[in-house]
Amino acid sequence: MIQQFRNLNFINFFFLFLLLFILRIEVFIHLPQELNSGFLELFSRLLIPISPQSILSPALNITIAAILVYTQAILFNRIINTFNVLGQSTFLPALFFVVCSSVFTPFLVLSPPLICNFILLFLIYKILLEYKKSNSITTFFDLGLWIAVGTIFYFPFILFLLLLWASLMVLKPFNWREWFSVLLGFLTIVFLLGVYYLWNDRLLDFYDIWKPLSNKFPFYIRINVFDYIVLFPLVIVMALAFFQIRQNFFKSYILVRKFFQILLFIFVFASLSFYLKPDYRINHFLLCVIPVATLLSYFFTKSKRKWVYEPLFLIILGFILYFQFN
């Protein structure tokens, strides 16, 4: 299968959709009676008295989520190929985006982090486009706006405000106007949201939105290790990919090197921002899909031994399907 997706064949669109369905067949077979996908906070934040569970049935919820993942995978694949991150045009980024977005059953449900991945893909694309531009004040003002929109959808997304400053630090010489434009763009949406709350005589509720910023970072988290065994083959491949990148890092184009640094920031901010959510949900880590899928794509693109990469991929799929059914 890896060999098939190494090429940009039109038929891979069909194979990708088929794999998307296979990785969701368990949740369609054992369809839950009710889904809480976390959109209640969004509607309450916008002062809209609607329960999203009453709008979408579980089957429709999961179907829409699958369509969104498929769309994101195609966009992600296009970004990776446009900037030649892997050194060749391939369909592997789309493949591993779909795989990584199906690791845990909560990933298969429509959720705010899934929507925020669209914003994250847009941010990455616009940031990379600004690499050779001398002035990016307007662009980073717009990106600050988008971070604020993502924060309304999903509050932990606010930490990706740091991603824009980290990207400026990696890509461009210091320009205080560009750094300030990020904050100004973010505060523009915050100001408009505050006016909306004031207009509805709910200003105290507006202050409550920002309370999670005062949360202390949890240094002890109780987790059941057996729930995460499915990640075992993924972690192994990620370690191998990291070793490959380390060996070839300075042989790559400058933009590719900077892209991998930005991916590292995305992974770190996505991993750490979970504490800004009052109730822990594993679907938060959908925000880590982009860097992880890139690492996996890099390994399977550079791997030369078919007897190594094909069984490894089948093992990853086997783990995902086994733990979905058990």
Residue, then its C-alpha position, 0 to 999 in steps of 0.5 A: m500500500i505504501q508503494q501505491f501511495r508514493n505516487l500521485n495517481f488519481i486512483n489514490f483519491f479512491f483508495l484514500f476514501l476506502l481506507l477512511f471508511i475502513l478505519r471508521i467501520e467499527v464506530f458505524i457498526h457500534l453506533p452510539q445513541e448519543l455523542n457529546s463532541g464538545f460543541l456545547e461550549l462554543f454555542s454557549r460562548l456565542l450566547i446561542p441557546i442550542s444543543p448541538q446534540s439535538i441537531l446532528s444524529p450520531a451517524l451524521n456527526i461521524t459522517i461529517a467528521a469523516i468528510l472533514v478529515y478527508t478534505q483536510a488530508i487532501l489540503f495537507n498533502r497539497i501543502i507538503n507537495t507545494f513546498n517540496v517538504l519530502g523532496q518529491s511529490t507523493f500521496l503519503p501525507a494524505l495517507f498518514f493524515v487519515v491514519c493519524s486522525s483515526v488512531f483513537t475512537p474519539f478522533l472519529v467524532l466531529s469536534p472543535p479540535l477537528i475544525c481547528n485543524f483547518i485553521l492550523l493548515f491555513l496558518i502553516y500555508k500562509i506562514l511558509l508563503e511569507y518566508k521570502k517576503s520583506n514585509s509580513i505585517t498585514t499577513f500576520f495581522d490576519l493570522g492573529l485574527w484567525i487564532a482568535v477565531g480558533t480560540i472561540f471554537y476551542f479555547p486551548f487554541i489560544l496557545f497557538l498565538l505563540l506559534l506565530w511569534a515562534s514562526l517569525m523568530v524562525l523565518k524572518p529577522f526581528n521586526w517589532r511591527e510584525w510581532f505587534s500585528v499578531l497581537l493586534g489582530f488577535l485583540t481585534i476579535v477579542f474586542l468585538l466579542g467583548v462588545y457583543y457580550l456588553w450588548n447582551d448585558r453579559l460582560l461578566d460571562f465574557y471575563d469567565i471565558w479567559k479564566p482557564l489562562s490562570n489554571k496551573f499546569p498539572f504535573y501529575i496526570r492519571i492515565n491508563v497506559f493500556d489505552y495508549i498501546v495503540l500508539f506503540p508502532l507510531v512512536i517507533v516510526m516517529a523515533l526512526a523518522f526523527f533519526q532520519i531527519r537529524q541525519n539529513f537536516f543540514k542537507s535539506y533546503i533552508l525552508v524545509r529545515k525551518f518547516f520542521q522547526i515550525l512543526l516541532f513548535i506545533f507539536v509542543f504547543a498542541s501537547l501542552s495546551f490541553y490543560l486549558k480545557p477544564d475537562y480532559r478529552i483525548n480528541h484534543f490531540l487531533l491538533c498533533v496530527i499535522p506534525v505526526a503525519t509529516l514525520l511518518s510521511y518523511f520516514f516512509t518516503k525515505s525508506k528504501r526497503k519494501w520488506v520494512y516499510e510495508p509490514l510496518f504500515l500494516i502493523i500500524l493499521g492492525f493496532i488501530l483496528y484491533f483496539q477499535f474493536n476491543 
